[in-house]
Amino acid sequence: MSTTASPPLSHQQRKSAELYHKDIHSWSAEQAAALRRRDFAAVDWDHVTEVID
């Protein structure tokens, strides 16, 4: 079993993760906008995949 560490989160990703817990509606709009721009570095992937699951 591999124990590869995840890369550190950027400031923008940490801010997005905080917004996820505080205001899911605003977080969703922010994530949709990032995906439309194809700004994949701005996407909160952990929470996006959690919501989709």
ModelCIF file with pLDDT and N, C-alpha, C, O atoms, coordinates in Angstrom:
data_MODEL
#
_entry.id   MODEL 
#
_entity.id                         1 
_entity.type                       polymer 
_entity.pdbx_number_of_molecules   1 
#
_entity_poly.entity_id                      1 
_entity_poly.type                           'polypeptide(L)' 
_entity_poly.nstd_linkage                   no 
_entity_poly.nstd_monomer                   no 
_entity_poly.pdbx_seq_one_letter_code       MSTTASPPLSHQQRKSAELYHKDIHSWSAEQAAALRRRDFAAVDWDHVTEVID 
_entity_poly.pdbx_seq_one_letter_code_can   MSTTASPPLSHQQRKSAELYHKDIHSWSAEQAAALRRRDFAAVDWDHVTEVID 
_entity_poly.pdbx_strand_id                 A 
#
loop_
_entity_poly_seq.entity_id 
_entity_poly_seq.num 
_entity_poly_seq.mon_id 
_entity_poly_seq.hetero 
1 1  MET n 
1 2  SER n 
1 3  THR n 
1 4  THR n 
1 5  ALA n 
1 6  SER n 
1 7  PRO n 
1 8  PRO n 
1 9  LEU n 
1 10 SER n 
1 11 HIS n 
1 12 GLN n 
1 13 GLN n 
1 14 ARG n 
1 15 LYS n 
1 16 SER n 
1 17 ALA n 
1 18 GLU n 
1 19 LEU n 
1 20 TYR n 
1 21 HIS n 
1 22 LYS n 
1 23 ASP n 
1 24 ILE n 
1 25 HIS n 
1 26 SER n 
1 27 TRP n 
1 28 SER n 
1 29 ALA n 
1 30 GLU n 
1 31 GLN n 
1 32 ALA n 
1 33 ALA n 
1 34 ALA n 
1 35 LEU n 
1 36 ARG n 
1 37 ARG n 
1 38 ARG n 
1 39 ASP n 
1 40 PHE n 
1 41 ALA n 
1 42 ALA n 
1 43 VAL n 
1 44 ASP n 
1 45 TRP n 
1 46 ASP n 
1 47 HIS n 
1 48 VAL n 
1 49 THR n 
1 50 GLU n 
1 51 VAL n 
1 52 ILE n 
1 53 ASP n 
#
_struct_asym.id          A 
_struct_asym.entity_id   1 
#
loop_
_ma_qa_metric.id 
_ma_qa_metric.mode 
_ma_qa_metric.name 
_ma_qa_metric.software_group_id 
_ma_qa_metric.type 
1 global pLDDT . pLDDT 
2 local  pLDDT . pLDDT 
#
_ma_qa_metric_global.metric_id      1 
_ma_qa_metric_global.metric_value   87.72 
_ma_qa_metric_global.model_id       1 
_ma_qa_metric_global.ordinal_id     1 
#
loop_
_ma_qa_metric_local.label_asym_id 
_ma_qa_metric_local.label_comp_id 
_ma_qa_metric_local.label_seq_id 
_ma_qa_metric_local.metric_id 
_ma_qa_metric_local.metric_value 
_ma_qa_metric_local.model_id 
_ma_qa_metric_local.ordinal_id 
A MET 1  2 49.00 1 1  
A SER 2  2 47.00 1 2  
A THR 3  2 56.00 1 3  
A THR 4  2 60.00 1 4  
A ALA 5  2 66.00 1 5  
A SER 6  2 67.00 1 6  
A PRO 7  2 72.00 1 7  
A PRO 8  2 78.00 1 8  
A LEU 9  2 76.00 1 9  
A SER 10 2 79.00 1 10 
A HIS 11 2 83.00 1 11 
A GLN 12 2 80.00 1 12 
A GLN 13 2 79.00 1 13 
A ARG 14 2 84.00 1 14 
A LYS 15 2 87.00 1 15 
A SER 16 2 87.00 1 16 
A ALA 17 2 87.00 1 17 
A GLU 18 2 91.00 1 18 
A LEU 19 2 93.00 1 19 
A TYR 20 2 93.00 1 20 
A HIS 21 2 93.00 1 21 
A LYS 22 2 95.00 1 22 
A ASP 23 2 95.00 1 23 
A ILE 24 2 95.00 1 24 
A HIS 25 2 96.00 1 25 
A SER 26 2 96.00 1 26 
A TRP 27 2 96.00 1 27 
A SER 28 2 96.00 1 28 
A ALA 29 2 97.00 1 29 
A GLU 30 2 95.00 1 30 
A GLN 31 2 96.00 1 31 
A ALA 32 2 97.00 1 32 
A ALA 33 2 97.00 1 33 
A ALA 34 2 96.00 1 34 
A LEU 35 2 97.00 1 35 
A ARG 36 2 98.00 1 36 
A ARG 37 2 97.00 1 37 
A ARG 38 2 98.00 1 38 
A ASP 39 2 95.00 1 39 
A PHE 40 2 93.00 1 40 
A ALA 41 2 91.00 1 41 
A ALA 42 2 91.00 1 42 
A VAL 43 2 93.00 1 43 
A ASP 44 2 94.00 1 44 
A TRP 45 2 94.00 1 45 
A ASP 46 2 93.00 1 46 
A HIS 47 2 95.00 1 47 
A VAL 48 2 96.00 1 48 
A THR 49 2 96.00 1 49 
A GLU 50 2 95.00 1 50 
A VAL 51 2 94.00 1 51 
A ILE 52 2 94.00 1 52 
A ASP 53 2 91.00 1 53 
#
loop_
_atom_site.group_PDB 
_atom_site.id 
_atom_site.type_symbol 
_atom_site.label_atom_id 
_atom_site.label_alt_id 
_atom_site.label_comp_id 
_atom_site.label_asym_id 
_atom_site.label_entity_id 
_atom_site.label_seq_id 
_atom_site.pdbx_PDB_ins_code 
_atom_site.Cartn_x 
_atom_site.Cartn_y 
_atom_site.Cartn_z 
_atom_site.occupancy 
_atom_site.B_iso_or_equiv 
_atom_site.pdbx_formal_charge 
_atom_site.auth_seq_id 
_atom_site.auth_comp_id 
_atom_site.auth_asym_id 
_atom_site.auth_atom_id 
_atom_site.pdbx_PDB_model_num 
ATOM 1   N N  . MET A 1 1  ? 0.837   -1.185 0.000   1.00 49.00 ? 1  MET A N  1 
ATOM 2   C CA . MET A 1 1  ? 0.000   0.000  0.000   1.00 49.00 ? 1  MET A CA 1 
ATOM 3   C C  . MET A 1 1  ? 0.874   1.236  0.000   1.00 49.00 ? 1  MET A C  1 
ATOM 4   O O  . MET A 1 1  ? 1.778   1.362  0.825   1.00 49.00 ? 1  MET A O  1 
ATOM 5   N N  . SER A 1 2  ? 0.609   2.153  -0.923  1.00 47.00 ? 2  SER A N  1 
ATOM 6   C CA . SER A 1 2  ? 1.389   3.374  -1.052  1.00 47.00 ? 2  SER A CA 1 
ATOM 7   C C  . SER A 1 2  ? 0.845   4.444  -0.117  1.00 47.00 ? 2  SER A C  1 
ATOM 8   O O  . SER A 1 2  ? -0.367  4.567  0.060   1.00 47.00 ? 2  SER A O  1 
ATOM 9   N N  . THR A 1 3  ? 1.725   5.198  0.466   1.00 56.00 ? 3  THR A N  1 
ATOM 10  C CA . THR A 1 3  ? 1.329   6.303  1.347   1.00 56.00 ? 3  THR A CA 1 
ATOM 11  C C  . THR A 1 3  ? 1.863   7.601  0.777   1.00 56.00 ? 3  THR A C  1 
ATOM 12  O O  . THR A 1 3  ? 2.701   8.261  1.393   1.00 56.00 ? 3  THR A O  1 
ATOM 13  N N  . THR A 1 4  ? 1.383   7.964  -0.389  1.00 60.00 ? 4  THR A N  1 
ATOM 14  C CA . THR A 1 4  ? 1.801   9.185  -1.038  1.00 60.00 ? 4  THR A CA 1 
ATOM 15  C C  . THR A 1 4  ? 1.086   10.366 -0.395  1.00 60.00 ? 4  THR A C  1 
ATOM 16  O O  . THR A 1 4  ? -0.137  10.373 -0.257  1.00 60.00 ? 4  THR A O  1 
ATOM 17  N N  . ALA A 1 5  ? 1.872   11.358 -0.008  1.00 66.00 ? 5  ALA A N  1 
ATOM 18  C CA . ALA A 1 5  ? 1.288   12.549 0.610   1.00 66.00 ? 5  ALA A CA 1 
ATOM 19  C C  . ALA A 1 5  ? 0.653   13.432 -0.452  1.00 66.00 ? 5  ALA A C  1 
ATOM 20  O O  . ALA A 1 5  ? 1.167   13.547 -1.564  1.00 66.00 ? 5  ALA A O  1 
ATOM 21  N N  . SER A 1 6  ? -0.456  14.049 -0.105  1.00 67.00 ? 6  SER A N  1 
ATOM 22  C CA . SER A 1 6  ? -1.106  14.995 -1.010  1.00 67.00 ? 6  SER A CA 1 
ATOM 23  C C  . SER A 1 6  ? -0.297  16.276 -1.050  1.00 67.00 ? 6  SER A C  1 
ATOM 24  O O  . SER A 1 6  ? 0.305   16.654 -0.046  1.00 67.00 ? 6  SER A O  1 
ATOM 25  N N  . PRO A 1 7  ? -0.271  16.955 -2.196  1.00 72.00 ? 7  PRO A N  1 
ATOM 26  C CA . PRO A 1 7  ? 0.436   18.236 -2.244  1.00 72.00 ? 7  PRO A CA 1 
ATOM 27  C C  . PRO A 1 7  ? -0.263  19.240 -1.339  1.00 72.00 ? 7  PRO A C  1 
ATOM 28  O O  . PRO A 1 7  ? -1.470  19.143 -1.119  1.00 72.00 ? 7  PRO A O  1 
ATOM 29  N N  . PRO A 1 8  ? 0.484   20.200 -0.814  1.00 78.00 ? 8  PRO A N  1 
ATOM 30  C CA . PRO A 1 8  ? -0.145  21.200 0.072   1.00 78.00 ? 8  PRO A CA 1 
ATOM 31  C C  . PRO A 1 8  ? -1.169  22.025 -0.694  1.00 78.00 ? 8  PRO A C  1 
ATOM 32  O O  . PRO A 1 8  ? -1.026  22.265 -1.893  1.00 78.00 ? 8  PRO A O  1 
ATOM 33  N N  . LEU A 1 9  ? -2.199  22.451 0.015   1.00 76.00 ? 9  LEU A N  1 
ATOM 34  C CA . LEU A 1 9  ? -3.253  23.272 -0.592  1.00 76.00 ? 9  LEU A CA 1 
ATOM 35  C C  . LEU A 1 9  ? -2.758  24.701 -0.776  1.00 76.00 ? 9  LEU A C  1 
ATOM 36  O O  . LEU A 1 9  ? -2.022  25.226 0.060   1.00 76.00 ? 9  LEU A O  1 
ATOM 37  N N  . SER A 1 10 ? -3.163  25.318 -1.864  1.00 79.00 ? 10 SER A N  1 
ATOM 38  C CA . SER A 1 10 ? -2.849  26.726 -2.086  1.00 79.00 ? 10 SER A CA 1 
ATOM 39  C C  . SER A 1 10 ? -3.741  27.577 -1.176  1.00 79.00 ? 10 SER A C  1 
ATOM 40  O O  . SER A 1 10 ? -4.701  27.080 -0.586  1.00 79.00 ? 10 SER A O  1 
ATOM 41  N N  . HIS A 1 11 ? -3.413  28.834 -1.078  1.00 83.00 ? 11 HIS A N  1 
ATOM 42  C CA . HIS A 1 11 ? -4.230  29.755 -0.278  1.00 83.00 ? 11 HIS A CA 1 
ATOM 43  C C  . HIS A 1 11 ? -5.667  29.771 -0.803  1.00 83.00 ? 11 HIS A C  1 
ATOM 44  O O  . HIS A 1 11 ? -6.623  29.748 -0.027  1.00 83.00 ? 11 HIS A O  1 
ATOM 45  N N  . GLN A 1 12 ? -5.805  29.810 -2.123  1.00 80.00 ? 12 GLN A N  1 
ATOM 46  C CA . GLN A 1 12 ? -7.134  29.835 -2.747  1.00 80.00 ? 12 GLN A CA 1 
ATOM 47  C C  . GLN A 1 12 ? -7.905  28.562 -2.434  1.00 80.00 ? 12 GLN A C  1 
ATOM 48  O O  . GLN A 1 12 ? -9.106  28.621 -2.170  1.00 80.00 ? 12 GLN A O  1 
ATOM 49  N N  . GLN A 1 13 ? -7.241  27.413 -2.458  1.00 79.00 ? 13 GLN A N  1 
ATOM 50  C CA . GLN A 1 13 ? -7.913  26.151 -2.156  1.00 79.00 ? 13 GLN A CA 1 
ATOM 51  C C  . GLN A 1 13 ? -8.333  26.088 -0.688  1.00 79.00 ? 13 GLN A C  1 
ATOM 52  O O  . GLN A 1 13 ? -9.418  25.593 -0.383  1.00 79.00 ? 13 GLN A O  1 
ATOM 53  N N  . ARG A 1 14 ? -7.500  26.578 0.219   1.00 84.00 ? 14 ARG A N  1 
ATOM 54  C CA . ARG A 1 14 ? -7.866  26.606 1.644   1.00 84.00 ? 14 ARG A CA 1 
ATOM 55  C C  . ARG A 1 14 ? -9.070  27.519 1.871   1.00 84.00 ? 14 ARG A C  1 
ATOM 56  O O  . ARG A 1 14 ? -9.984  27.185 2.625   1.00 84.00 ? 14 ARG A O  1 
ATOM 57  N N  . LYS A 1 15 ? -9.056  28.674 1.207   1.00 87.00 ? 15 LYS A N  1 
ATOM 58  C CA . LYS A 1 15 ? -10.171 29.635 1.326   1.00 87.00 ? 15 LYS A CA 1 
ATOM 59  C C  . LYS A 1 15 ? -11.464 29.013 0.806   1.00 87.00 ? 15 LYS A C  1 
ATOM 60  O O  . LYS A 1 15 ? -12.528 29.193 1.398   1.00 87.00 ? 15 LYS A O  1 
ATOM 61  N N  . SER A 1 16 ? -11.368 28.286 -0.297  1.00 87.00 ? 16 SER A N  1 
ATOM 62  C CA . SER A 1 16 ? -12.538 27.635 -0.878  1.00 87.00 ? 16 SER A CA 1 
ATOM 63  C C  . SER A 1 16 ? -13.072 26.552 0.052   1.00 87.00 ? 16 SER A C  1 
ATOM 64  O O  . SER A 1 16 ? -14.284 26.416 0.217   1.00 87.00 ? 16 SER A O  1 
ATOM 65  N N  . ALA A 1 17 ? -12.174 25.783 0.659   1.00 87.00 ? 17 ALA A N  1 
ATOM 66  C CA . ALA A 1 17 ? -12.588 24.727 1.582   1.00 87.00 ? 17 ALA A CA 1 
ATOM 67  C C  . ALA A 1 17 ? -13.302 25.325 2.800   1.00 87.00 ? 17 ALA A C  1 
ATOM 68  O O  . ALA A 1 17 ? -14.268 24.748 3.298   1.00 87.00 ? 17 ALA A O  1 
ATOM 69  N N  . GLU A 1 18 ? -12.828 26.473 3.273   1.00 91.00 ? 18 GLU A N  1 
ATOM 70  C CA . GLU A 1 18 ? -13.493 27.144 4.396   1.00 91.00 ? 18 GLU A CA 1 
ATOM 71  C C  . GLU A 1 18 ? -14.890 27.601 3.987   1.00 91.00 ? 18 GLU A C  1 
ATOM 72  O O  . GLU A 1 18 ? -15.840 27.469 4.759   1.00 91.00 ? 18 GLU A O  1 
ATOM 73  N N  . LEU A 1 19 ? -15.018 28.140 2.770   1.00 93.00 ? 19 LEU A N  1 
ATOM 74  C CA . LEU A 1 19 ? -16.313 28.598 2.283   1.00 93.00 ? 19 LEU A CA 1 
ATOM 75  C C  . LEU A 1 19 ? -17.292 27.432 2.172   1.00 93.00 ? 19 LEU A C  1 
ATOM 76  O O  . LEU A 1 19 ? -18.486 27.598 2.425   1.00 93.00 ? 19 LEU A O  1 
ATOM 77  N N  . TYR A 1 20 ? -16.798 26.270 1.801   1.00 93.00 ? 20 TYR A N  1 
ATOM 78  C CA . TYR A 1 20 ? -17.635 25.065 1.696   1.00 93.00 ? 20 TYR A CA 1 
ATOM 79  C C  . TYR A 1 20 ? -18.370 24.814 3.011   1.00 93.00 ? 20 TYR A C  1 
ATOM 80  O O  . TYR A 1 20 ? -19.549 24.459 3.008   1.00 93.00 ? 20 TYR A O  1 
ATOM 81  N N  . HIS A 1 21 ? -17.684 24.995 4.123   1.00 93.00 ? 21 HIS A N  1 
ATOM 82  C CA . HIS A 1 21 ? -18.283 24.734 5.434   1.00 93.00 ? 21 HIS A CA 1 
ATOM 83  C C  . HIS A 1 21 ? -19.172 25.883 5.919   1.00 93.00 ? 21 HIS A C  1 
ATOM 84  O O  . HIS A 1 21 ? -20.068 25.672 6.736   1.00 93.00 ? 21 HIS A O  1 
ATOM 85  N N  . LYS A 1 22 ? -18.926 27.092 5.420   1.00 95.00 ? 22 LYS A N  1 
ATOM 86  C CA . LYS A 1 22 ? -19.674 28.260 5.880   1.00 95.00 ? 22 LYS A CA 1 
ATOM 87  C C  . LYS A 1 22 ? -20.887 28.595 5.015   1.00 95.00 ? 22 LYS A C  1 
ATOM 88  O O  . LYS A 1 22 ? -21.935 28.981 5.535   1.00 95.00 ? 22 LYS A O  1 
ATOM 89  N N  . ASP A 1 23 ? -20.746 28.447 3.690   1.00 95.00 ? 23 ASP A N  1 
ATOM 90  C CA . ASP A 1 23 ? -21.802 28.896 2.775   1.00 95.00 ? 23 ASP A CA 1 
ATOM 91  C C  . ASP A 1 23 ? -21.762 28.030 1.521   1.00 95.00 ? 23 ASP A C  1 
ATOM 92  O O  . ASP A 1 23 ? -21.118 28.386 0.535   1.00 95.00 ? 23 ASP A O  1 
ATOM 93  N N  . ILE A 1 24 ? -22.450 26.896 1.562   1.00 95.00 ? 24 ILE A N  1 
ATOM 94  C CA . ILE A 1 24 ? -22.400 25.908 0.485   1.00 95.00 ? 24 ILE A CA 1 
ATOM 95  C C  . ILE A 1 24 ? -22.907 26.488 -0.839  1.00 95.00 ? 24 ILE A C  1 
ATOM 96  O O  . ILE A 1 24 ? -22.415 26.111 -1.902  1.00 95.00 ? 24 ILE A O  1 
ATOM 97  N N  . HIS A 1 25 ? -23.879 27.395 -0.789  1.00 96.00 ? 25 HIS A N  1 
ATOM 98  C CA . HIS A 1 25 ? -24.401 27.989 -2.023  1.00 96.00 ? 25 HIS A CA 1 
ATOM 99  C C  . HIS A 1 25 ? -23.334 28.836 -2.715  1.00 96.00 ? 25 HIS A C  1 
ATOM 100 O O  . HIS A 1 25 ? -23.123 28.697 -3.920  1.00 96.00 ? 25 HIS A O  1 
ATOM 101 N N  . SER A 1 26 ? -22.669 29.701 -1.977  1.00 96.00 ? 26 SER A N  1 
ATOM 102 C CA . SER A 1 26 ? -21.603 30.531 -2.553  1.00 96.00 ? 26 SER A CA 1 
ATOM 103 C C  . SER A 1 26 ? -20.439 29.664 -3.025  1.00 96.00 ? 26 SER A C  1 
ATOM 104 O O  . SER A 1 26 ? -19.851 29.918 -4.076  1.00 96.00 ? 26 SER A O  1 
ATOM 105 N N  . TRP A 1 27 ? -20.116 28.643 -2.241  1.00 96.00 ? 27 TRP A N  1 
ATOM 106 C CA . TRP A 1 27 ? -19.050 27.717 -2.631  1.00 96.00 ? 27 TRP A CA 1 
ATOM 107 C C  . TRP A 1 27 ? -19.392 27.042 -3.952  1.00 96.00 ? 27 TRP A C  1 
ATOM 108 O O  . TRP A 1 27 ? -18.530 26.927 -4.824  1.00 96.00 ? 27 TRP A O  1 
ATOM 109 N N  . SER A 1 28 ? -20.637 26.595 -4.116  1.00 96.00 ? 28 SER A N  1 
ATOM 110 C CA . SER A 1 28 ? -21.059 25.929 -5.349  1.00 96.00 ? 28 SER A CA 1 
ATOM 111 C C  . SER A 1 28 ? -20.923 26.863 -6.545  1.00 96.00 ? 28 SER A C  1 
ATOM 112 O O  . SER A 1 28 ? -20.432 26.455 -7.597  1.00 96.00 ? 28 SER A O  1 
ATOM 113 N N  . ALA A 1 29 ? -21.353 28.104 -6.393  1.00 97.00 ? 29 ALA A N  1 
ATOM 114 C CA . ALA A 1 29 ? -21.250 29.081 -7.479  1.00 97.00 ? 29 ALA A CA 1 
ATOM 115 C C  . ALA A 1 29 ? -19.783 29.332 -7.833  1.00 97.00 ? 29 ALA A C  1 
ATOM 116 O O  . ALA A 1 29 ? -19.433 29.433 -9.008  1.00 97.00 ? 29 ALA A O  1 
ATOM 117 N N  . GLU A 1 30 ? -18.935 29.432 -6.819  1.00 95.00 ? 30 GLU A N  1 
ATOM 118 C CA . GLU A 1 30 ? -17.500 29.641 -7.039  1.00 95.00 ? 30 GLU A CA 1 
ATOM 119 C C  . GLU A 1 30 ? -16.880 28.455 -7.774  1.00 95.00 ? 30 GLU A C  1 
ATOM 120 O O  . GLU A 1 30 ? -16.071 28.638 -8.684  1.00 95.00 ? 30 GLU A O  1 
ATOM 121 N N  . GLN A 1 31 ? -17.254 27.256 -7.384  1.00 96.00 ? 31 GLN A N  1 
ATOM 122 C CA . GLN A 1 31 ? -16.705 26.060 -8.033  1.00 96.00 ? 31 GLN A CA 1 
ATOM 123 C C  . GLN A 1 31 ? -17.180 25.943 -9.475  1.00 96.00 ? 31 GLN A C  1 
ATOM 124 O O  . GLN A 1 31 ? -16.402 25.585 -10.359 1.00 96.00 ? 31 GLN A O  1 
ATOM 125 N N  . ALA A 1 32 ? -18.448 26.240 -9.715  1.00 97.00 ? 32 ALA A N  1 
ATOM 126 C CA . ALA A 1 32 ? -18.982 26.200 -11.080 1.00 97.00 ? 32 ALA A CA 1 
ATOM 127 C C  . ALA A 1 32 ? -18.250 27.212 -11.960 1.00 97.00 ? 32 ALA A C  1 
ATOM 128 O O  . ALA A 1 32 ? -17.918 26.912 -13.107 1.00 97.00 ? 32 ALA A O  1 
ATOM 129 N N  . ALA A 1 33 ? -18.002 28.391 -11.433 1.00 97.00 ? 33 ALA A N  1 
ATOM 130 C CA . ALA A 1 33 ? -17.291 29.419 -12.202 1.00 97.00 ? 33 ALA A CA 1 
ATOM 131 C C  . ALA A 1 33 ? -15.862 28.965 -12.519 1.00 97.00 ? 33 ALA A C  1 
ATOM 132 O O  . ALA A 1 33 ? -15.384 29.162 -13.636 1.00 97.00 ? 33 ALA A O  1 
ATOM 133 N N  . ALA A 1 34 ? -15.186 28.365 -11.551 1.00 96.00 ? 34 ALA A N  1 
ATOM 134 C CA . ALA A 1 34 ? -13.820 27.875 -11.773 1.00 96.00 ? 34 ALA A CA 1 
ATOM 135 C C  . ALA A 1 34 ? -13.801 26.788 -12.843 1.00 96.00 ? 34 ALA A C  1 
ATOM 136 O O  . ALA A 1 34 ? -12.907 26.759 -13.688 1.00 96.00 ? 34 ALA A O  1 
ATOM 137 N N  . LEU A 1 35 ? -14.783 25.902 -12.805 1.00 97.00 ? 35 LEU A N  1 
ATOM 138 C CA . LEU A 1 35 ? -14.863 24.837 -13.808 1.00 97.00 ? 35 LEU A CA 1 
ATOM 139 C C  . LEU A 1 35 ? -15.155 25.419 -15.193 1.00 97.00 ? 35 LEU A C  1 
ATOM 140 O O  . LEU A 1 35 ? -14.576 24.969 -16.182 1.00 97.00 ? 35 LEU A O  1 
ATOM 141 N N  . ARG A 1 36 ? -16.036 26.403 -15.274 1.00 98.00 ? 36 ARG A N  1 
ATOM 142 C CA . ARG A 1 36 ? -16.335 27.028 -16.568 1.00 98.00 ? 36 ARG A CA 1 
ATOM 143 C C  . ARG A 1 36 ? -15.101 27.696 -17.158 1.00 98.00 ? 36 ARG A C  1 
ATOM 144 O O  . ARG A 1 36 ? -14.876 27.649 -18.367 1.00 98.00 ? 36 ARG A O  1 
ATOM 145 N N  . ARG A 1 37 ? -14.293 28.326 -16.283 1.00 97.00 ? 37 ARG A N  1 
ATOM 146 C CA . ARG A 1 37 ? -13.057 28.985 -16.731 1.00 97.00 ? 37 ARG A CA 1 
ATOM 147 C C  . ARG A 1 37 ? -11.947 27.972 -17.019 1.00 97.00 ? 37 ARG A C  1 
ATOM 148 O O  . ARG A 1 37 ? -10.896 28.308 -17.564 1.00 97.00 ? 37 ARG A O  1 
ATOM 149 N N  . ARG A 1 38 ? -12.217 26.725 -16.634 1.00 98.00 ? 38 ARG A N  1 
ATOM 150 C CA . ARG A 1 38 ? -11.209 25.662 -16.707 1.00 98.00 ? 38 ARG A CA 1 
ATOM 151 C C  . ARG A 1 38 ? -9.982  26.006 -15.857 1.00 98.00 ? 38 ARG A C  1 
ATOM 152 O O  . ARG A 1 38 ? -8.845  25.689 -16.206 1.00 98.00 ? 38 ARG A O  1 
ATOM 153 N N  . ASP A 1 39 ? -10.261 26.668 -14.726 1.00 95.00 ? 39 ASP A N  1 
ATOM 154 C CA . ASP A 1 39 ? -9.223  27.030 -13.757 1.00 95.00 ? 39 ASP A CA 1 
ATOM 155 C C  . ASP A 1 39 ? -9.139  25.903 -12.735 1.00 95.00 ? 39 ASP A C  1 
ATOM 156 O O  . ASP A 1 39 ? -9.605  26.032 -11.603 1.00 95.00 ? 39 ASP A O  1 
ATOM 157 N N  . PHE A 1 40 ? -8.544  24.813 -13.152 1.00 93.00 ? 40 PHE A N  1 
ATOM 158 C CA . PHE A 1 40 ? -8.552  23.598 -12.343 1.00 93.00 ? 40 PHE A CA 1 
ATOM 159 C C  . PHE A 1 40 ? -7.774  23.739 -11.040 1.00 93.00 ? 40 PHE A C  1 
ATOM 160 O O  . PHE A 1 40 ? -8.032  23.002 -10.088 1.00 93.00 ? 40 PHE A O  1 
ATOM 161 N N  . ALA A 1 41 ? -6.835  24.666 -10.982 1.00 91.00 ? 41 ALA A N  1 
ATOM 162 C CA . ALA A 1 41 ? -6.090  24.897 -9.739  1.00 91.00 ? 41 ALA A CA 1 
ATOM 163 C C  . ALA A 1 41 ? -6.990  25.525 -8.672  1.00 91.00 ? 41 ALA A C  1 
ATOM 164 O O  . ALA A 1 41 ? -6.703  25.416 -7.479  1.00 91.00 ? 41 ALA A O  1 
ATOM 165 N N  . ALA A 1 42 ? -8.071  26.179 -9.092  1.00 91.00 ? 42 ALA A N  1 
ATOM 166 C CA . ALA A 1 42 ? -8.976  26.840 -8.142  1.00 91.00 ? 42 ALA A CA 1 
ATOM 167 C C  . ALA A 1 42 ? -10.074 25.917 -7.634  1.00 91.00 ? 42 ALA A C  1 
ATOM 168 O O  . ALA A 1 42 ? -10.821 26.287 -6.728  1.00 91.00 ? 42 ALA A O  1 
ATOM 169 N N  . VAL A 1 43 ? -10.183 24.724 -8.202  1.00 93.00 ? 43 VAL A N  1 
ATOM 170 C CA . VAL A 1 43 ? -11.266 23.806 -7.828  1.00 93.00 ? 43 VAL A CA 1 
ATOM 171 C C  . VAL A 1 43 ? -10.930 23.108 -6.511  1.00 93.00 ? 43 VAL A C  1 
ATOM 172 O O  . VAL A 1 43 ? -9.812  22.630 -6.313  1.00 93.00 ? 43 VAL A O  1 
ATOM 173 N N  . ASP A 1 44 ? -11.899 23.059 -5.632  1.00 94.00 ? 44 ASP A N  1 
ATOM 174 C CA . ASP A 1 44 ? -11.805 22.350 -4.345  1.00 94.00 ? 44 ASP A CA 1 
ATOM 175 C C  . ASP A 1 44 ? -12.181 20.889 -4.609  1.00 94.00 ? 44 ASP A C  1 
ATOM 176 O O  . ASP A 1 44 ? -13.289 20.453 -4.299  1.00 94.00 ? 44 ASP A O  1 
ATOM 177 N N  . TRP A 1 45 ? -11.241 20.150 -5.184  1.00 94.00 ? 45 TRP A N  1 
ATOM 178 C CA . TRP A 1 45 ? -11.521 18.807 -5.690  1.00 94.00 ? 45 TRP A CA 1 
ATOM 179 C C  . TRP A 1 45 ? -12.060 17.858 -4.631  1.00 94.00 ? 45 TRP A C  1 
ATOM 180 O O  . TRP A 1 45 ? -12.966 17.078 -4.924  1.00 94.00 ? 45 TRP A O  1 
ATOM 181 N N  . ASP A 1 46 ? -11.542 17.896 -3.421  1.00 93.00 ? 46 ASP A N  1 
ATOM 182 C CA . ASP A 1 46 ? -12.009 16.974 -2.380  1.00 93.00 ? 46 ASP A CA 1 
ATOM 183 C C  . ASP A 1 46 ? -13.495 17.153 -2.118  1.00 93.00 ? 46 ASP A C  1 
ATOM 184 O O  . ASP A 1 46 ? -14.244 16.178 -2.052  1.00 93.00 ? 46 ASP A O  1 
ATOM 185 N N  . HIS A 1 47 ? -13.921 18.409 -1.970  1.00 95.00 ? 47 HIS A N  1 
ATOM 186 C CA . HIS A 1 47 ? -15.330 18.650 -1.686  1.00 95.00 ? 47 HIS A CA 1 
ATOM 187 C C  . HIS A 1 47 ? -16.212 18.491 -2.915  1.00 95.00 ? 47 HIS A C  1 
ATOM 188 O O  . HIS A 1 47 ? -17.352 18.043 -2.799  1.00 95.00 ? 47 HIS A O  1 
ATOM 189 N N  . VAL A 1 48 ? -15.705 18.851 -4.093  1.00 96.00 ? 48 VAL A N  1 
ATOM 190 C CA . VAL A 1 48 ? -16.489 18.654 -5.318  1.00 96.00 ? 48 VAL A CA 1 
ATOM 191 C C  . VAL A 1 48 ? -16.812 17.178 -5.488  1.00 96.00 ? 48 VAL A C  1 
ATOM 192 O O  . VAL A 1 48 ? -17.957 16.816 -5.758  1.00 96.00 ? 48 VAL A O  1 
ATOM 193 N N  . THR A 1 49 ? -15.810 16.331 -5.332  1.00 96.00 ? 49 THR A N  1 
ATOM 194 C CA . THR A 1 49 ? -16.059 14.892 -5.507  1.00 96.00 ? 49 THR A CA 1 
ATOM 195 C C  . THR A 1 49 ? -16.961 14.358 -4.398  1.00 96.00 ? 49 THR A C  1 
ATOM 196 O O  . THR A 1 49 ? -17.754 13.449 -4.641  1.00 96.00 ? 49 THR A O  1 
ATOM 197 N N  . GLU A 1 50 ? -16.858 14.899 -3.196  1.00 95.00 ? 50 GLU A N  1 
ATOM 198 C CA . GLU A 1 50 ? -17.726 14.489 -2.095  1.00 95.00 ? 50 GLU A CA 1 
ATOM 199 C C  . GLU A 1 50 ? -19.198 14.817 -2.423  1.00 95.00 ? 50 GLU A C  1 
ATOM 200 O O  . GLU A 1 50 ? -20.091 13.997 -2.209  1.00 95.00 ? 50 GLU A O  1 
ATOM 201 N N  . VAL A 1 51 ? -19.425 16.024 -2.943  1.00 94.00 ? 51 VAL A N  1 
ATOM 202 C CA . VAL A 1 51 ? -20.780 16.439 -3.285  1.00 94.00 ? 51 VAL A CA 1 
ATOM 203 C C  . VAL A 1 51 ? -21.336 15.576 -4.416  1.00 94.00 ? 51 VAL A C  1 
ATOM 204 O O  . VAL A 1 51 ? -22.504 15.187 -4.382  1.00 94.00 ? 51 VAL A O  1 
ATOM 205 N N  . ILE A 1 52 ? -20.516 15.278 -5.406  1.00 94.00 ? 52 ILE A N  1 
ATOM 206 C CA . ILE A 1 52 ? -20.974 14.463 -6.521  1.00 94.00 ? 52 ILE A CA 1 
ATOM 207 C C  . ILE A 1 52 ? -21.294 13.039 -6.065  1.00 94.00 ? 52 ILE A C  1 
ATOM 208 O O  . ILE A 1 52 ? -22.281 12.451 -6.508  1.00 94.00 ? 52 ILE A O  1 
ATOM 209 N N  . ASP A 1 53 ? -20.467 12.488 -5.185  1.00 91.00 ? 53 ASP A N  1 
ATOM 210 C CA . ASP A 1 53 ? -20.736 11.133 -4.664  1.00 91.00 ? 53 ASP A CA 1 
ATOM 211 C C  . ASP A 1 53 ? -22.050 11.109 -3.926  1.00 91.00 ? 53 ASP A C  1 
ATOM 212 O O  . ASP A 1 53 ? -22.452 10.063 -3.416  1.00 91.00 ? 53 ASP A O  1 
#
